[in-house]
């Protein structure tokens, strides 16, 4: 018996052991040779399997798109730890890109995924990430049709980075964008804020106390579909990820050259999240979310959109949190619980690094 603290790499083509049980990522997995093919065929292809990916070509060729415009998005995902309460980097990668496409009012259809693997990453852990990605893709109703893997030396990638791109179709008549908010519009939020950022912080054991907060990571495209079916007066959709609700609304205010007034009492924050923020000196408005959306809707249709949102998964806790104004162009203001008003500016710096 070999007694060693060093990982054991099994590279034999005759070895019947599943690739997930063969130890760790090694530089050879990025060589483009047999080890690369073993990794792709043994770990990535089975969960992601579809005819386009199975063809094994340099690009995925898909059926002609339905009539309409294309929405295309790309994103890179770095988070530590790779697994945290309520999610992991794999689910984050899929949901993040699906949501970016959906926020344009598009129906997401296809994704690509690129993996930067660090030498020494456990193959069993990588398999769990891939399985989580496929589960999220199935929930969203999208296919992963192309991908790539690269391996870097130990200490160069913090375990695993994932880059994804997404493509979706925007139906005729749908016009959604950050520059389309109008005075009189209503601001709707799909649920409590700050869950994701605080869940990641808790996974790092940096809170100083135990909590059962779970990340809110979710694909929101089905929620968006129901919203669009309920009204043609949805002007802006945005998921408040990095920088939180505050930074996202500032972007919209500047794009549309309007003012946005928020009602502090109407913004939902779970007690545990509020307690963590108060202890650490954070403002929940700036904490990242990965399963929430902001919608700016014509005033006359706000109630029916809200009702539609509350009737489907991931929208049950939707609330109206503010309104769009002609005054204070490019600014976001908050009407506090004390009756005063304060400016809510863009986040400067980073409160919680590496959480999206």
BASEPA-221782 format. One line per 5 residues: number of its first residue (from 1); their letters; for each residue x, y, z of N, C-alpha, C, O. Coordinates in steps of 0.05 Angstrom, whole numbers. Each point is the difference from the previous one (the first is absolute). Example, Ala and Ser with C-alpha at 12.3 -4.5 7.8 and 13.67 -1.06 7.14 Angstrom:
REM BASEPA-221782
1 = as = 264:-114:156:-18:24:0:18:24:0:21:0:13  -28:21:-27:16:24:1:-15:22:14:10:22:4;
REM end
This chain:
REM BASEPA-221782
1 = xxxxx = 17:-24:0:-17:24:0:18:25:0:19:1:15  -26:18:-32:15:25:-1:-11:19:20:-24:7:-1  40:3:18:-9:19:20:12:27:-8:24:4:1  -41:15:-9:9:26:-9:-22:20:3:-23:-6:-3  31:31:8:-19:22:0:-5:11:-27:-17:17:-4;
6 = xxxxx = 33:-25:-16:-2:10:-27:-23:-13:-14:-6:-23:4  -8:39:-21:-22:-12:-16:10:-22:-19:23:3:-10  -38:-23:6:7:-22:-18:-15:5:-26:-25:2:0  39:-1:-23:-12:4:-25:0:-26:-16:20:-13:-3  -43:5:-6:-3:-25:-16:-5:8:-29:-21:12:-6;
11 = xxxxx = 40:-18:-11:-2:9:-28:-3:-23:-20:-2:5:-24  1:-29:34:-1:-23:-19:-26:-1:-16:-22:4:11  24:-9:-37:-23:-2:-17:-16:-25:7:-23:-2:-7  36:-17:21:-14:-25:7:-14:2:27:-14:-19:7  18:41:7:-12:2:27:-30:3:-2:-10:18:-14;
16 = xxxxx = -5:-36:27:-29:1:-1:-12:20:19:-25:3:1  41:11:15:-10:18:21:-12:24:-14:12:12:-17  -38:-4:24:-11:24:-11:18:24:4:14:2:20  -14:17:-39:19:22:1:-4:17:25:20:11:10  -44:-10:1:-5:15:24:15:-11:24:5:14:20;
21 = xxxxx = 3:-40:-21:14:-13:22:30:-1:-5:14:-14:15  -4:28:-35:28:-2:-7:17:21:13:22:5:-9  -33:9:30:17:18:15:-4:29:-6:-20:11:7  39:1:-22:2:29:-2:6:8:-29:9:-16:-16  -15:41:10:8:12:-25:30:2:-1:13:9:19;
26 = xxxxx = -2:-18:-41:29:4:-5:4:15:-26:-18:3:-15  42:8:11:6:16:-23:-7:-15:-26:-7:12:-20  11:-38:20:-6:-16:-23:-29:1:-9:-6:-5:-24  -12:12:42:-28:2:-8:-4:24:-18:-21:2:-13  40:16:11:-3:23:-18:18:-2:-25:3:19:-14;
31 = xxxxx = 7:-43:9:20:-3:-22:-13:-2:-27:13:4:-20  -39:-10:19:-13:-5:-26:3:-29:-9:-10:-7:-21  23:-9:37:4:-28:-7:-19:-19:14:-23:8:5  32:-32:0:-18:-20:11:-13:8:27:-24:-5:4  40:16:14:-11:8:26:-22:21:-4:-20:0:14;
36 = xxxxx = 24:19:-32:-20:20:-6:-26:-13:-10:-22:6:9  25:-25:-27:-23:-13:-11:-14:-17:21:-25:-2:1  40:-11:16:-11:-15:22:-17:18:19:-22:-7:8  33:30:-2:-14:19:17:-26:9:-13:-21:0:13  22:8:-38:-24:9:-14:-20:-22:-3:-24:4:6;
41 = xxxxx = 32:-26:-16:-19:-22:-5:-10:-13:25:-22:-11:0  38:11:21:-8:-14:24:-14:17:21:-15:-11:16  20:37:-17:-11:17:21:-19:21:-10:-20:5:13  27:8:-36:-17:21:-10:-23:-9:-18:-23:9:4  29:-27:-23:-20:-7:-19:-24:-15:11:-23:7:-8;
46 = xxxxx = 26:-26:26:-24:-14:9:-22:17:12:-23:-3:-7  29:22:25:-22:16:11:-10:21:-20:-24:7:1  41:4:-18:-8:21:-18:-10:-11:-27:-7:16:-18  5:-42:15:-4:-13:-26:-24:12:-15:-22:2:11  27:5:-36:-21:7:-19:12:-3:-28:24:-1:-2;
51 = xxxxx = -40:-1:-19:10:-6:-26:21:20:-10:20:-8:-13  -24:33:19:19:21:-9:27:-4:13:21:1:-14  -20:-5:40:25:-3:15:13:-27:-8:24:-2:-2  -41:-18:-2:10:-27:-5:15:-2:-27:17:-17:-4  -22:36:-14:13:0:-26:30:4:3:16:-10:-17;
56 = xxxxx = -7:24:38:28:2:6:15:19:-18:25:-3:-3  -39:22:-10:14:18:-18:10:25:15:-4:3:24  18:14:-39:11:24:13:-20:21:7:5:19:15  -29:-21:-26:-22:18:7:-26:-15:-2:-3:-19:-15  -16:27:32:-26:-13:-1:-18:13:-21:-4:24:-1;
61 = xxxxx = -7:-41:-17:-18:9:-21:-28:-7:8:-6:-24:5  -12:44:-3:-27:-5:10:-20:6:-22:7:12:-21  -31:-21:25:-22:5:-19:-4:30:-4:8:16:17  -19:-8:-39:-5:29:-4:-17:12:22:-18:-13:11  26:37:-3:-15:13:22:-27:8:-10:-5:6:-23;
66 = xxxxx = -14:-5:42:-27:11:-7:4:29:-8:20:13:6  -40:-2:-20:1:28:-8:3:17:25:-12:-5:21  27:26:-23:4:18:22:29:9:2:17:-8:-16  -11:23:37:27:10:5:14:-19:20:-12:-13:15  39:13:-17:15:-16:19:10:17:23:8:23:-4;
71 = xxxxx = -9:-34:28:13:11:23:24:-17:7:-3:-24:4  26:35:-1:25:-15:5:14:12:24:2:25:2  7:-42:16:13:9:24:24:-18:7:-1:-24:-7  21:34:20:22:-16:9:8:9:28:-3:23:7  13:-42:9:6:6:27:22:-19:10:3:-22:-11;
76 = xxxxx = 12:30:31:20:-17:13:-7:-1:30:-10:19:11  15:-43:0:-10:-5:27:23:-9:18:14:-20:-5  -9:35:26:21:-6:20:-13:3:27:-11:21:7  12:-42:9:-11:2:27:15:-19:18:10:-21:-8  -7:29:33:13:-17:20:-16:2:26:-6:21:10;
81 = xxxxx = -1:-45:1:6:-27:-9:-17:-7:-24:-19:13:-7  27:-35:-7:-14:-9:-24:-28:-9:7:-18:2:-17  13:-13:41:-26:-8:9:-7:16:25:17:5:17  -42:5:-16:-9:16:22:-29:-6:5:-13:-12:-17  1:20:40:-28:-6:5:-19:10:-22:-1:24:-5;
86 = xxxxx = -13:-43:-7:-19:7:-21:11:0:-28:-15:4:-19  41:-9:15:10:0:-27:29:-7:-2:13:-9:19  -2:13:-43:28:-6:-6:7:15:-26:-18:12:-13  43:-13:5:9:15:-23:-13:-10:-25:-4:16:-19  -4:-41:17:-13:-10:-24:-27:11:-4:-7:9:-22;
91 = xxxxx = -10:-10:43:-27:11:-2:2:31:-4:-16:11:-15  35:1:27:4:29:-3:6:6:-30:-11:20:-10  28:-36:-2:8:6:-28:-24:-2:-19:-4:17:-17  -12:-38:21:-23:-3:-18:-21:21:5:-9:13:-19  1:-9:44:-21:19:6:8:28:-7:-16:16:-9;
96 = xxxxx = 41:-9:14:9:27:-5:-3:7:-30:-9:22:-6  16:-40:-11:-2:6:-29:-28:-2:-10:-9:16:-17  -6:-36:26:-28:-2:-7:-15:26:7:-15:10:-15  21:0:39:-14:24:10:8:24:-16:-17:17:-6  42:-14:-2:9:23:-15:-15:1:-27:-8:21:-9;
101 = xxxxx = 4:-44:-4:-14:-2:-25:-30:7:4:-12:15:-15  1:-27:37:-29:4:6:-6:29:6:-22:9:-5  41:6:17:-5:27:7:-4:18:-24:-8:24:3  13:-34:-27:-6:15:-24:-27:-8:-12:-7:8:-22  -8:-24:38:-26:-10:-10:3:-23:-19:-19:-7:-13;
106 = xxxxx = 43:-5:12:5:-22:-19:-6:-27:13:0:-3:24  -5:-16:-41:-2:-28:9:27:-13:-4:9:-5:-23  6:-2:45:26:-12:-3:-2:-28:-12:-18:-15:7  36:9:-26:-1:-26:-13:25:-16:3:-1:-24:7  24:36:-12:25:-14:-1:22:14:17:0:25:2;
111 = xxxxx = 17:-41:10:23:10:15:25:-13:-10:0:-23:-11  23:36:15:26:-12:-2:14:3:27:-7:17:15  26:-34:-10:14:0:26:29:-5:-3:8:-19:-13  9:37:25:29:-4:0:9:-4:29:-9:14:18  27:-33:-14:9:-8:27:30:5:2:16:-11:-16;
116 = xxxxx = -7:27:35:28:2:7:4:-16:25:-10:7:22  24:-29:-24:4:-19:21:28:3:12:20:2:-15  -18:-3:41:26:2:13:11:-28:5:-15:-18:9  40:14:-15:13:-25:6:-5:-8:30:5:17:17  -14:-41:-12:-5:-9:27:-29:1:8:-7:-10:21;
121 = xxxxx = -10:22:-38:-29:0:6:-11:-29:0:6:-15:-18  -21:9:38:-12:-27:2:-20:-5:-23:-18:17:-4  22:-39:-10:-19:-6:-22:-28:-6:10:-19:6:-14  17:-17:38:-26:-5:11:-15:26:6:-24:2:-4  39:19:13:-12:26:4:-9:12:-26:-21:12:-2;
126 = xxxxx = 38:-14:-19:-6:11:-26:-25:-14:-11:-17:14:-12  14:-39:16:-24:-14:-9:-25:11:14:-21:3:-13  23:3:38:-24:11:15:-7:27:-12:-24:6:-3  44:10:-4:-6:26:-12:-14:-3:-27:-19:14:-6  29:-33:-10:-12:-5:-26:-28:-10:2:-18:9:-15;
131 = xxxxx = 13:-27:34:-27:-9:5:-19:22:8:-23:1:-8  33:17:25:-16:23:8:-6:18:-23:-22:11:-2  41:-7:-16:-4:16:-24:-22:-12:-17:-18:14:-10  19:-41:6:-21:-12:-17:-27:1:13:-20:4:-14  19:-6:41:-26:2:14:-12:28:-4:-23:3:-5;
136 = xxxxx = 40:18:7:-9:27:-4:-8:5:-29:-20:13:-5  35:-24:-14:-7:3:-28:-27:-13:-6:-16:11:-15  12:-35:26:-25:-14:-4:-24:16:12:-21:2:-13  26:10:36:-21:16:13:-7:25:-18:-23:7:-2  44:4:-10:-4:24:-16:-10:-7:-28:-11:17:-14;
141 = xxxxx = 14:-43:6:-8:-8:-27:19:8:-22:-8:6:-22  34:-6:28:20:8:-19:19:-24:-5:2:-18:17  13:19:-39:20:-21:-6:28:13:0:3:22:-9  16:-37:19:28:8:-2:11:-13:-25:3:-25:-1  3:40:-20:6:-11:-26:29:1:-8:8:-12:-21;
146 = xxxxx = 9:25:37:29:1:-7:15:7:26:-11:12:18  36:-20:-17:16:6:24:29:-3:-5:9:-7:-22  7:13:43:29:-1:-2:11:-4:28:-12:9:19  35:-22:-17:14:-3:25:29:8:-3:12:-5:-21  -2:18:41:29:6:1:9:-6:29:-15:3:19;
151 = xxxxx = 40:-12:-17:11:-7:26:24:18:5:18:3:-17  -16:9:41:22:17:7:14:-12:24:-11:-17:14  36:26:-9:16:-11:22:-14:6:27:-15:18:4  22:-35:15:-10:2:27:6:28:11:22:10:-2  -42:2:14:3:27:11:-7:22:-18:1:24:7;
156 = xxxxx = -10:-30:-32:-5:20:-20:-30:5:-5:-7:19:-15  -11:-35:27:-28:4:-8:-20:-4:24:-24:0:-5  34:-3:29:-18:-1:23:-20:-23:-4:-23:3:8  31:-25:-20:-17:-23:-3:-13:-1:-27:6:-18:-16  -25:36:11:-16:-2:-24:-12:27:-7:-12:14:18;
161 = xxxxx = 14:-6:-43:-15:23:-11:-17:-10:-22:7:-19:-14  -30:31:10:-18:-7:-22:-8:25:-15:-9:19:12  11:-21:-39:-11:22:-17:-22:-12:-17:2:-22:-10  -24:37:8:-23:-9:-15:-9:22:-19:3:24:5  -15:-33:-27:-13:18:-19:-28:-11:-5:-4:-24:0;
166 = xxxxx = -15:42:-4:-28:-9:-5:-12:15:-24:7:23:-6  -25:-38:-7:-14:11:-23:-30:-4:4:-8:-22:8  -8:42:-14:-29:-3:2:-14:17:-21:13:15:-14  -38:-19:11:-16:13:-21:-19:20:13:-14:-7:19  14:31:-29:-19:21:8:-23:1:-20:5:6:-23;
171 = xxxxx = -29:-11:32:-22:0:-18:-7:29:-10:6:19:14  -18:-18:-37:-8:26:-11:-19:14:20:-18:-13:11  21:38:-9:-17:16:18:10:3:28:-10:17:15  30:-32:-8:12:2:27:23:21:-1:19:-3:-16  -21:23:32:20:22:1:7:5:29:-15:14:13;
176 = xxxxx = 37:-24:-4:8:3:28:29:8:0:17:-11:-14  -11:31:31:28:10:2:3:20:22:-19:13:8  43:-9:0:6:18:23:-6:29:-6:-3:16:19  0:-9:-44:-5:28:-7:-30:6:-4:-7:22:-9  -11:-41:17:-28:3:-7:-18:6:25:-24:0:-3;
181 = xxxxx = 36:5:26:-16:8:23:-12:27:-4:13:18:-12  -38:-14:21:-15:25:-5:-10:11:26:-7:-16:18  6:42:-15:-13:11:24:-28:-10:4:-16:-2:-20  10:-6:44:-26:-12:6:0:-30:2:-18:-12:11  39:0:-22:3:-29:2:4:-9:29:7:15:17;
186 = xxxxx = -13:-41:-13:2:-12:27:23:-19:0:5:-14:-20  10:12:43:22:-18:3:-9:-24:16:-9:3:23  12:-27:-35:-7:-25:14:25:-16:5:17:-2:-17  -16:-10:41:22:-18:7:-12:-28:6:-21:-2:12  35:-19:-22:-12:-27:1:3:-14:26:-10:-23:3;
191 = xxxxx = 24:34:17:2:-13:26:22:12:17:12:19:-8  -8:-30:32:19:11:19:28:1:-11:8:-17:-16  7:38:24:27:4:-11:22:-8:20:-5:-2:24  28:-3:-35:24:-5:16:5:-29:7:21:-6:11  -39:-12:-18:4:-28:8:25:-12:-11:15:-14:14;
196 = xxxxx = -9:18:-40:23:-12:-12:26:9:13:17:-17:7  -13:43:-6:25:10:11:5:-9:28:23:-7:7  -43:7:10:4:-8:28:4:-30:2:15:-10:17  -28:-6:-34:4:-29:0:29:-7:-7:11:-18:12  0:32:-32:28:-5:-7:19:8:23:19:-14:6;
201 = xxxxx = -25:36:6:16:9:23:-1:-20:23:20:-6:13  -44:-5:-8:-3:-20:21:16:-25:-7:11:-13:18  -10:5:-43:15:-24:-8:30:4:5:15:-19:2  -6:44:-1:28:6:6:6:2:30:23:5:8  -44:-10:8:3:2:29:9:28:9:15:2:19;
206 = xxxxx = -25:18:-33:8:27:6:-22:16:14:4:24:5  -27:-36:1:-21:14:14:4:2:30:-8:19:12  21:-39:-1:3:0:29:-23:-13:15:0:-2:24  -20:-7:-39:-22:-15:12:-12:-18:-22:4:4:-24  -20:-24:33:-12:-18:-19:-26:11:-11:-14:15:14;
211 = xxxxx = 7:-22:-39:-24:10:-12:-10:-21:-20:15:-16:-10  -41:16:5:-11:-19:-19:-8:14:-26:-16:-10:-15  28:33:9:-5:15:-24:10:-16:-24:22:-10:0  -39:8:-21:7:-14:-24:2:21:-23:-15:19:-1  34:-24:-18:1:16:-24:-26:-1:-15:-14:-21:1;
216 = xxxxx = 7:42:-15:-25:2:-15:4:-9:-29:-18:5:-16  41:-16:9:6:-7:-28:-24:-14:-14:-9:-21:11  0:31:-33:-22:-12:-15:-1:10:-28:8:22:-6  -17:-39:-13:-5:9:-27:-27:15:-1:-20:-11:9  20:35:-20:-24:17:2:-15:2:-27:-19:16:-2;
221 = xxxxx = 27:-31:-18:-12:3:-26:-29:-8:-1:-16:13:-14  7:-33:30:-28:-7:0:-17:22:14:-22:5:-9  33:7:29:-13:22:13:-3:23:-19:-22:12:-2  43:-5:-13:-2:21:-20:-21:-6:-21:-14:18:-9  12:-43:0:-19:-7:-20:-29:6:9:-16:11:-15;
226 = xxxxx = 10:-18:40:-26:5:11:-5:30:2:-22:10:-6  42:5:14:-2:29:2:-7:13:-28:-18:17:-2  33:-26:-18:-5:11:-27:-27:-7:-11:-12:15:-15  2:-39:23:-27:-8:-8:-22:17:14:-22:2:-10  29:9:33:-20:15:15:-2:30:-8:-20:13:5;
231 = xxxxx = 41:-3:-19:0:28:-7:20:7:-22:21:-14:-2  -28:34:-14:19:9:-20:12:28:9:10:15:-16  -13:-10:42:10:26:11:23:-5:19:5:15:19  10:-37:-23:25:-5:15:23:14:-15:6:-9:-22  5:29:34:20:17:-15:29:-9:6:16:1:-18;
236 = xxxxx = -11:-9:43:28:-7:7:-1:-25:18:-17:-3:17  35:-15:-22:5:-23:17:30:-2:6:16:5:-18  -9:-10:42:29:-2:7:2:-18:25:-16:2:18  37:-19:-18:5:-16:24:23:14:16:21:4:-11  -27:3:36:19:16:16:22:-18:12:-2:-7:24;
241 = xxxxx = 22:0:-39:21:-17:9:22:16:14:-5:11:22  28:-9:-34:22:16:13:-9:29:4:-10:12:-18  15:-2:42:-8:27:6:-29:2:11:-8:21:9  -7:-43:-11:-27:-1:11:-20:18:-13:4:10:-22  -27:-7:36:-22:16:-9:8:29:-5:-8:12:-19;
246 = xxxxx = 24:-1:37:8:28:-1:15:6:-26:-7:19:-14  28:-34:9:16:5:-24:-16:-5:-26:3:15:-19  -19:-36:19:-16:-6:-23:-20:22:-7:-2:8:-23  -12:3:43:-19:21:-5:14:26:-8:-11:16:-16  35:-11:26:16:23:-9:7:-2:-29:-1:19:-15;
251 = xxxxx = 7:-43:6:6:-4:-29:-24:7:-17:2:13:-20  -26:-23:29:-24:5:-15:-7:30:0:-8:11:-20  11:2:44:-6:28:1:17:17:-19:-10:19:-12  35:-27:10:18:14:-18:-6:-6:-29:2:18:-17  -8:-43:11:-6:-7:-28:-25:14:-9:-1:10:-23;
256 = xxxxx = -20:-9:40:-25:12:-8:-2:30:6:-19:13:-8  38:-2:23:0:28:8:-26:7:15:-14:19:-7  9:-36:27:-23:5:18:10:-2:29:22:-8:5  -40:16:13:5:-5:28:-16:-24:10:-21:-5:-11  32:-9:30:-14:-23:12:-2:4:30:20:3:13;
261 = xxxxx = -45:-3:-3:-5:3:29:-8:-27:12:-20:-12:-9  35:3:28:-6:-26:14:-12:5:27:5:21:13  -21:-40:-4:-13:1:26:14:-21:17:-3:-24:-3  19:33:22:16:-18:17:-17:-21:14:8:-23:1  -31:31:8:-18:-19:15:-11:-22:-18:-8:-21:10;
266 = xxxxx = 8:25:-36:-11:-19:-19:21:-21:-9:-8:-20:-12  33:25:16:21:-17:-10:4:-24:19:8:4:23  -14:-28:-33:2:-24:18:29:-9:5:15:-4:-19  -9:0:44:26:-11:8:-5:-20:23:-13:7:20  22:-31:-23:-4:-20:21:13:8:26:22:12:-1;
271 = xxxxx = -34:-18:24:12:8:25:29:-9:4:16:16:10  -10:-40:-19:27:-10:4:20:16:-18:22:5:9  -31:2:-33:17:17:-17:4:28:12:22:10:0  -44:1:10:2:26:12:18:0:24:16:18:4  -18:-39:12:17:-2:24:30:-2:-8:17:13:12;
276 = xxxxx = -11:-29:-32:27:-3:-9:11:26:-11:23:7:6  -39:7:-21:9:26:-12:5:21:22:19:15:-1  -37:-15:21:4:19:22:25:-5:16:14:18:8  -8:-44:-4:24:-7:15:25:6:-15:20:8:12  -20:-11:-39:23:3:-16:3:28:-12:20:7:-13;
281 = xxxxx = -41:10:16:0:26:-11:-6:1:-29:9:19:-14  -24:-38:3:-7:-1:-28:-28:12:-4:-16:0:19  10:10:-42:-26:9:-8:-12:-21:-19:12:-6:-21  -35:-7:28:-11:-21:-17:-5:9:-29:-1:-17:-18  -3:43:14:-5:10:-27:24:-5:-19:-3:1:-24;
286 = xxxxx = 27:-6:35:24:-4:-16:9:-29:-1:20:-6:-12  -34:-12:26:8:-28:0:-10:-14:-25:-23:5:-9  40:-22:-2:-7:-14:-25:-23:-20:3:-3:-12:21  -13:10:-42:-22:-19:-2:4:-16:-25:11:10:-20  -20:-35:19:2:-16:-24:-26:-14:-8:-1:-16:-18;
291 = xxxxx = -21:23:32:-26:-11:-7:-22:20:3:-23:-7:5  30:33:-8:-20:21:3:1:17:-26:20:2:-13  -43:10:7:0:19:-22:-15:26:8:-17:0:18  25:21:-32:-14:26:2:-15:4:-25:11:-4:-22  -35:13:24:-17:6:-24:-10:29:3:-10:7:21;
296 = xxxxx = 12:8:-43:-11:27:-1:-23:-1:-20:4:-5:-23  -28:10:34:-25:-7:-14:-18:25:-1:0:16:19  -15:-13:-40:-19:21:-2:-20:-1:23:-9:-21:8  3:44:3:-16:1:25:-27:-14:-3:-9:-13:19  -4:16:-42:-27:-12:-3:1:-31:0:-20:-13:7;
301 = xxxxx = 43:1:-14:2:-29:-1:15:-12:24:3:-24:1  6:41:17:16:-10:22:-13:-22:17:12:-20:6  -38:24:1:-14:-19:17:-3:-27:-14:3:-21:13  -9:21:-39:-4:-25:-14:27:-15:-4:1:-25:1  20:40:-5:27:-13:-2:7:-12:27:10:-22:1;
306 = xxxxx = -14:37:20:6:-9:27:-16:-26:6:11:-19:11  -36:19:-18:-17:-24:5:11:-24:-16:1:-22:11  7:26:-36:11:-21:-16:26:-11:12:4:-24:1  13:42:8:25:-8:12:-4:-17:25:13:-21:4  -32:29:13:-5:-14:25:-12:-28:-4:-1:-16:18;
311 = xxxxx = -8:11:-43:-12:-26:-5:19:-21:-10:-9:-23:-6  35:29:3:19:-19:-11:25:-2:17:5:18:17  9:-39:-20:24:-5:16:21:22:-4:3:10:-23  10:-2:44:20:21:1:-12:28:-1:14:20:0  -41:-18:-1:-12:26:0:-20:4:23:-14:20:1;
316 = xxxxx = 11:-41:16:-21:1:21:2:23:19:-20:9:11  44:1:-7:5:22:20:3:27:-13:12:18:12  -22:-15:-36:4:25:-15:-15:23:14:-22:-3:10  35:27:-11:-12:24:12:7:24:-17:19:1:-15  -36:20:18:7:26:-12:17:16:20:-7:2:24;
321 = xxxxx = 30:8:-33:18:13:18:5:29:-6:15:14:14  -26:-3:-36:5:27:-7:-12:9:-26:-16:-15:-12  23:39:4:-11:11:-25:21:17:-14:20:9:11  -25:-6:-37:18:16:-17:-10:29:-1:-24:4:-2  42:15:4:-7:28:0:15:16:-22:21:-9:-9;
326 = xxxxx = -33:31:2:14:18:-20:22:16:14:20:7:-13  -23:-2:39:21:15:14:23:-17:7:-1:-25:-1  23:38:9:25:-14:9:11:-19:-21:6:-23:7  -5:32:-31:9:-17:-22:27:-13:6:19:13:8  -18:-39:-13:24:-15:4:6:-7:29:21:-10:6;
331 = xxxxx = -40:15:12:3:-5:28:-20:-20:11:-22:-3:-10  31:-12:31:-18:-17:15:-2:11:28:21:5:13  -45:-1:-3:-4:10:27:-16:-20:16:-15:-16:-11  18:17:38:-14:-18:18:-16:16:20:11:16:15  -37:-22:-14:-17:12:21:3:-18:24:-11:-23:0;
336 = xxxxx = 24:32:21:6:-16:23:-24:-5:19:-20:14:-3  23:-32:21:-21:-6:19:-5:23:19:-21:2:13  40:17:-12:-3:23:18:-12:24:-14:-4:21:12  -3:-24:-38:-12:21:-15:19:18:-15:-9:18:-14  34:-22:17:20:16:-14:6:-13:-27:-10:-22:-6;
341 = xxxxx = 26:36:-10:8:-11:-26:30:2:-3:12:20:7  0:-42:-17:29:0:-4:6:-10:-27:-15:-15:-12  39:23:2:9:-10:-26:12:-28:3:15:-6:19  -22:-11:-38:11:-27:-1:19:-1:-24:-9:-1:-23  35:2:29:19:2:-22:10:-27:-9:-8:-21:11;
346 = xxxxx = 25:21:-32:12:-24:-10:21:-10:20:13:15:13  -11:-42:-11:19:-12:18:29:8:-9:6:-1:-23  9:9:42:29:7:-5:16:-22:13:-2:-5:24  19:-8:-40:16:-22:11:-16:-26:0:-19:-4:-15  27:-14:33:-12:-27:1:-3:-8:29:20:-2:15;
351 = xxxxx = -45:-3:-6:-4:-10:28:6:-29:2:13:-9:19  -22:-7:-38:3:-29:1:13:-9:-26:-14:-3:-20  40:-2:19:13:-8:-25:-7:-28:-7:-5:-17:17  6:11:-44:-3:-27:-11:-25:-14:9:1:-22:11  -24:35:-16:-25:-14:7:-19:-2:-24:-23:-9:3;
356 = x = 32:16:-27:-17:-2:-24:16:-11:-23:-11:-4:-22;
REM end
